[in-house]
Amino acid sequence: MSYNTAVKKLTEQWKKVYKSNNPLKSLEEIDGQYPSMIREEMEQPSFLLPEPFYGPLESDMTNDLLVLLMNPGEVKEQDKYAPTINSSTIERYTKWNRTDFLDECGRLDKKWINIGKNSCNDGCILHNHSIDGCRWRRQRYREAKFDMGLDIDLLNTMEYIPYHTKKFNDLDKDIQKWMLEANTTKMAFDAVREIAENHLVKYIVSLGSAWINILEAHGYQPVEDKTVRSAENAVLGRLKKYQISENALPIVIHLVPKAVRFPTRPSVVNEMRRMLGESPLTVFNRNNVQSDDIVIDNLKEELCLSEF
């Protein structure tokens, strides 16, 4: 049996969608008729095409990181940039190969750097697609490589919901249920399960709580659920570890209020490294790493836990 049957199905189905003359019609052939609220939005001129994953999933990813996310995020001035972004999205899903993905700012950084508002190099493959998206990815590379100390080639992502414009918690409960049961969602989960079971990447990490829903909908409960605290007993971070099967790669989820990022606090970093099967870091390369005794944004413990 092939080790990438589900991954191949996912990538080929989406390539077929974006090679069609009517991507949205092709999507309904996979998922069935969309709820009216979603369909109305999809018919707007400013609608951004879905982006279910980022990365060459059909290539050799054995030294890569896979990050599981909620959705691709909002785009500023969507009305203005939608045509350009949609054109770039179609090109990426139909023509890009691994070589294209390797040519982005964050992956090429050799050390921890400050990342400002316009931190996307002119020559970056993402510069004309989305400078905000480029900056977001560069920040995640910085955290993964230099704060977490993970030795990786490429940061691939998989979205729970592939659409830009809606936040899951703001949606009607019936639409939430529909999205959880959609064939495109099932294809994404099947691909992640296959990647974990066959060690097709080096690490699998989820940022935020979105994938808790899909994991538990398929009957998986965390094998570890740990809150990391400071010396004053304040919450610094919370981590959940899921195991698809006994020999599969772990899926480690980092939960932090109102943010989607890797941990940077030494104690949380090392706890997450342990869950991923790595030894603790003894030296932190980041110049401005904060003490574990300083709570992120001075949030109270109750606020931290209420967000999860």
N, C-alpha and C positions, 0 to 999 in steps of 0.2 A: 504493500500500500504506500502511495506517495505521502511524504511528510508535509506537503504543502497543498493538499487538495482544497481545503477551505480558503486558504490565502489566495490561491489561484482563482477560485470562484469569485471571491470578493473583488479582486483587481480586474478580472475580465468583465464582470457584470458592469462595473463602473466605467470601464473603458468603452464598453458598448453603449452605455447611456450617453457619454460625451462624444461619441462618434456619430450619434443619430442626429437627424435634422431637428428633432424636437425632444431635448433631454427630459423635460418634465413629463411628457407623454410616456417616454420610455421608463421613467421611474414608476409611474402608475401601473405599468405592466408588471413590475416587480412587487410593488406594495399594495396594489389595488387602489380604488378611488380614495383620494385624500379627504380628510375632514374639511368641511366648507371653510373654516377659519384659516387653515393652512393653504388651501387652494386659492382663496382670495388674495392672500399675500404673494403667492407664487406667480400670480398673473399681473402683478404690478411691474412697471418698467424698471423700477429700482431694485427688483428682487435679485439677491445674490445667490448664485448656484451653490448647491451643497458641496462641502468639502469633507468627505467622510474619513479620510486619512491623509497623512503627509509622509512621503517617503517611498522608496522603491521596494515595496514589500515582497515583490517576486524575486528579488536578488538575494545574494548571500548577505545575511544580516547578523552573522554570528558574533560580531564584535560591536553590535549596535545596541542602543537603548530604545525601548518602546515605551512611550508615555501615553497613558489613557486619560482622556479629557472629556469635559462635558460637551462643548461645541466649539466651532472655530472662532467665536467671539464677534463682537460688534465692529462695524467699520464706520469711521467718521466720514461725514459728507457722502453717505452711501449713494444718494441720487447722482452725484457727480462722478463717482468712481466705479459704479457698478459695471458699466460696459467694459472698461479696461480690465477689471478684476475677473469678470466672467470669461473674457477672451483668454486671459492668462490661465485661468482654472482649466478650461477645456484643453489648452495646449499641454498643461502639466499632466493631466490624466491620460492623454492620448499619445504624447510624444516623448516625454522626459524619460531618461534612464538614470541609473545610479550616478553616472558621471555628472549629470546636471545637478543633482541634489547635493553632491559633495562641495559645490562651489557657492557656499553661503558664508556670511560674515562670522557667525558664532562658531561654526565648526573650525574655522581657520584661526581663531584666536589662540595664541600660545601662552597667555597669562591672564590673570584676573585684571580686568580694566573697568573703569567707570563707563557706564552706558547711559548716554543722555538721550534727549528727545529725538535727535536726528541721527542716531547711531546706526546707520545702514550705509555701508560703503557703496559708492557709485557703481562699482563693478560687481556687486553682489547679485546673484541670480534672482533674488527677491525684491530688488530695489524698485523695479517698475510694477511689481505686483501689489505690494503693500509695505510701506516703510514701517508702519506700526507693527505689522506682523513680523517683519524682519527683526525689529527691536525686541519684541516679545520673545522670539526664539533665541536671540542672542543672550538675553537675560537667563533663559533656562539652560543654555549651554554653559554659561558662566557658573551657575549654581551647580549643575551636574558635574562639570569637569573640575572646577577649582574649589568650590565649597564642599561638595560631596566627595571629591577625589575619585570619581568614576572614570576609568580609562575606556573611552568609547570612540568609535569612528563617526557615527551619525546618530542624530536624535530624530527618531520616527515617532509619529503620533497617530492615535486612533480616537475618533470622536464617538461618544455615545449617541449624540444627536448631530447630524452633519450640517444643520442649518445655522446661519449666522444670526438671524434676526429675532429669535425668541429665546427667552430664558425659561428653562424647564419648569421651575417652581412657579412661574407666572401663568403657565398654561392651564387650561381647564383640565380637571382630573380625567375626563374621558379621553382627551387628546394625549395626556401623559400615558395612559394605558395603551392607546393605539400606537404611540411611538415605541413603547417598550416591546410590543408584540409585532411590530413591522418587520417584514422580511429583510430589509436592509439592516435593521438593528441586529437581527439574528445572525446575519452573515458576518457582521463585525464581531459579535461575540464568538461565533464558531472559529473565526480566524485567530482571535486572541487565545482561545483554548488550545488550538492546534500549535500556535507559536510557543505557548507555555509547555505543553506536553512534549514537544520535540526539541526544545531548547534552540529555537530558530533565532533568538536574539540572546544577548548577554544578560540583560536585566529587563524586568517589566515593573514600571512604577505608575501609580495613578495619583494625580494631583487633584484634590477635591473629592467630594462625596458621590459624584454622579455614578461611578461604576459599582458602588455598593449596591445600588438598585438592581442593576442587571445581574451581578453575581448572585445576589440573594434570590432573585427571581428564578434563577436556574438551580437553586438548592444549596448554594455554597455559603457557609458561615465562616467568619474569621477564625483562624487558628491562634492568632494573637491579637490583642487589642490593648495597646499600652499608651498611657498618658505620661509624658515626660515632664517632670517638675523641677523647679529651681530649689535652692537651699531653703527658700522661704515658703516652699510648697505651692508656688504659683505655677500655672500651666504654661509650658514652653512649646508644647506640640503634642499631637496625638497621632499614633501610627496604627494601622490595621494591616495584618498579613493574611492573605488568602492562599490556599493551596488547591489547585484544580485536581491534582492527583498526587500520589505519594512522591513520585519522581519528577514531577513537573517543576518548572521554575516558579518561585514564589511571586505573587503579585502584592506589592507593598504600597499601601495608600497613605499619603501624607495629608493630614487634615489641619488646616490653619484658618482662622476666621477671615472671611472676606478677602481671600487671596488664593491664587493658584500658582504655587511655586514649590520648589524644593526647600528643605530646611537649611538653615545656615548656622544655627546654634550648635556648638560642638557636641553637646550631650545628645541632641536630637539627631544630628548627622550620624554619630556613631551607633546610635540605636537602630537607625534605618539601615546603615551598612551591615550591621549584624543580621538583620532580617533578610537582607539580600545575599547573605553568605560571605560577606567580606570582613576582614579584620578591622579594628578601630584605627582611626587616624591619630597619630601622636603630634603631628605638626600641621597647622592650618595655614595655608598659603595666602589667605585673604588678609589684606592690610588692616581693614577696619572691622574685623569680626568682633561682635559684642559679647560681653560676659553672659553666661547662662543666668546670672542673677538679675539681668534686666529683662523684664517681660515685654514681648513684642507689643509695641504701641500702648504699653501699660494697661492692657486689657485685664479685667477681672477674671477669675477662674470661671465664674458662672457664665459670662459672656462667651468664653472660649467653648465651653461644653454645649451651650445652647445652639451654637452654629452647626454642630455636627449631626 
